[in-house]
Amino acid sequence: MSEFNPERISQLIRQVENSLTHTAQVTDADKLVVGVDLGTAYIVLVVLNHQGEPVATEMQFAQVLKDGLVVDYIGALTIVRQLREKLEARLQVSLEKAAIAMPSNTPESVCKTHRYVVMDKVSVSLRQHIGASSQPVVSVGDRVVKGQLIGAAPEGQLGSMIHASMDGQVVEVNERQVVIVRG
């Protein structure tokens, strides 16, 4: 565990504040890290370079959470998308991965809701615990809705029925997974 360093924390806060209006040069877009804070007053997206330095930040006032719970899912999703689009335009890169932090002892159901707000892409495994791997019933390019069947157990075998966890378009199908991109 690293030692508490108030000088370093103050420096990082100043860098984040600066990255609200100034975009740093990005040398390796593949190593960017995006942090998302779904706060009770603001939603904040901060992009860090491979050295952990803020390169761009966007934030917006939002009343989509109450006591840590998402109370306006569509509102949260819309704001996160808009902020991401602003950052992508500023940086001239596609941001496809993000991280969120949740307080300890947060129920899994609350964590999942926060993840769904942030995620634009899911990989759904066709192999579930016991039984045969499910066979995909969708193809690349298909549009799916949350809850739609995307994989079925082979006829006459023990297996699982697999359903889409979000609305979107199927972008990859193989024997292991179905990949869906939101949209």
C-alpha positions in Angstrom: 0.0 0.0 0.0 1.3 3.4 -0.9 1.9 6.1 1.7 -0.6 8.9 2.0 0.9 11.9 0.3 -1.2 15.1 0.5 1.2 17.0 -1.9 0.7 14.4 -4.6 -3.1 14.4 -4.1 -3.2 18.2 -4.4 -1.1 17.9 -7.6 -3.4 15.4 -9.1 -6.5 17.5 -8.2 -4.9 20.5 -10.0 -4.1 18.3 -13.0 -7.7 17.0 -13.2 -9.0 20.6 -12.9 -6.6 21.7 -15.7 -7.7 18.7 -17.9 -11.3 20.1 -17.9 -10.2 22.8 -20.2 -6.9 21.7 -21.6 -6.3 18.4 -23.5 -2.9 16.9 -23.1 -1.1 15.2 -26.0 -1.8 11.5 -26.2 1.1 9.4 -27.4 -0.2 5.8 -27.0 -4.0 5.7 -27.3 -4.1 1.9 -26.5 -2.8 2.6 -23.0 -5.4 5.2 -22.0 -7.5 4.5 -18.9 -11.0 6.0 -18.3 -12.4 6.4 -14.9 -16.1 7.0 -14.4 -17.6 8.5 -11.3 -21.4 8.3 -11.1 -21.8 10.8 -8.3 -24.9 12.2 -6.6 -24.3 15.7 -8.0 -22.0 15.2 -11.0 -21.0 12.5 -13.4 -17.3 12.7 -14.2 -15.2 10.9 -16.8 -11.4 11.3 -16.4 -8.9 9.9 -19.0 -5.4 9.0 -17.7 -2.3 8.2 -19.8 -0.1 5.2 -19.2 1.7 7.1 -16.4 -1.6 7.8 -14.5 -1.6 11.5 -15.5 -5.0 13.1 -16.4 -5.1 14.0 -20.1 -8.8 15.1 -20.4 -11.8 15.4 -18.1 -15.5 16.0 -18.8 -18.2 16.4 -16.1 -21.8 17.3 -16.0 -24.3 18.1 -13.2 -26.7 15.2 -12.9 -29.4 14.1 -10.5 -29.5 10.4 -11.6 -28.3 8.9 -8.3 -29.6 9.0 -4.8 -27.7 7.5 -1.9 -25.5 5.6 -4.3 -28.4 4.1 -6.3 -29.1 4.8 -9.9 -32.6 6.3 -9.9 -32.6 7.5 -13.5 -30.9 4.8 -15.6 -31.6 6.4 -19.0 -30.4 9.8 -17.8 -27.2 8.3 -16.4 -26.6 6.4 -19.6 -27.2 9.4 -21.8 -24.9 11.6 -19.8 -22.1 9.1 -19.8 -22.4 8.6 -23.6 -22.4 12.4 -24.2 -19.3 12.9 -22.0 -17.5 10.0 -23.7 -18.3 11.5 -27.1 -16.9 14.8 -26.0 -13.7 13.2 -24.7 -13.3 11.1 -27.9 -13.6 14.3 -30.0 -11.1 16.1 -27.8 -8.6 13.2 -27.9 -9.3 12.0 -31.4 -9.4 8.4 -30.2 -12.1 5.8 -29.4 -12.6 5.1 -25.7 -13.8 1.6 -25.3 -12.8 0.6 -21.8 -13.7 2.2 -18.5 -13.4 1.6 -14.8 -15.7 2.5 -11.9 -15.0 2.4 -8.2 -17.7 1.3 -5.7 -17.5 1.6 -1.9 -16.8 -1.6 -0.1 -19.9 -3.6 1.0 -21.9 -2.2 -2.0 -24.4 -4.9 -3.0 -23.7 -6.7 -6.3 -27.0 -5.6 -7.7 -26.0 -1.9 -7.3 -22.6 -2.6 -8.8 -24.2 -4.2 -11.8 -26.4 -1.2 -12.4 -23.4 1.1 -12.4 -21.5 -1.2 -14.8 -24.5 -1.3 -17.2 -24.5 2.5 -17.3 -20.8 2.5 -18.3 -20.6 -0.5 -20.6 -21.1 -0.3 -24.3 -19.9 -3.8 -25.1 -20.5 -7.2 -23.5 -19.1 -10.6 -24.1 -21.7 -13.2 -23.2 -20.2 -16.7 -22.6 -22.0 -19.6 -24.2 -20.6 -22.0 -21.6 -22.4 -21.9 -18.3 -21.3 -23.9 -15.3 -22.4 -27.5 -16.1 -23.7 -29.1 -19.3 -22.9 -28.6 -23.0 -22.0 -25.2 -24.4 -24.9 -23.4 -25.9 -25.1 -23.0 -29.6 -25.5 -19.4 -30.8 -28.9 -18.6 -32.4 -27.8 -15.1 -33.6 -25.4 -13.9 -36.3 -23.0 -11.0 -36.7 -25.0 -8.0 -37.6 -28.2 -9.0 -35.8 -29.9 -6.5 -33.6 -30.9 -7.9 -30.2 -32.9 -6.7 -27.2 -32.2 -7.3 -23.5 -33.6 -10.7 -22.6 -33.6 -12.0 -26.2 -32.4 -15.6 -26.6 -28.9 -15.6 -28.2 -27.8 -19.2 -27.3 -29.6 -22.4 -26.8 -28.6 -25.8 -25.4 -27.9 -28.4 -28.1 -30.9 -30.6 -28.7 -31.1 -33.5 -26.3 -28.3 -32.2 -24.1 -28.1 -30.6 -20.7 -27.2 -26.9 -21.1 -28.3 -23.3 -20.7 -30.5 -20.9 -22.5 -28.4 -17.7 -22.9 -30.1 -14.3 -23.2 -28.7 -10.9 -24.2 -27.9 -8.7 -21.2 -28.5 -5.4 -23.1 -29.9 -4.0 -26.3 -27.4 -3.7 -29.2 -25.9 -5.2 -32.3 -24.0 -8.6 -32.4 -20.5 -7.9 -33.6 -18.9 -11.3 -33.0 -20.1 -14.9 -32.7 -17.9 -17.9 -32.0 -18.1 -21.2 -30.1 -17.2 -19.5 -26.8 -19.1 -16.2 -26.8 -21.5 -13.7 -28.4 -20.2 -10.1 -28.3 -22.9 -7.3 -28.3 -22.2 -3.6 -28.7 -24.8 -1.2 -27.3 -26.7 0.9 -29.8 
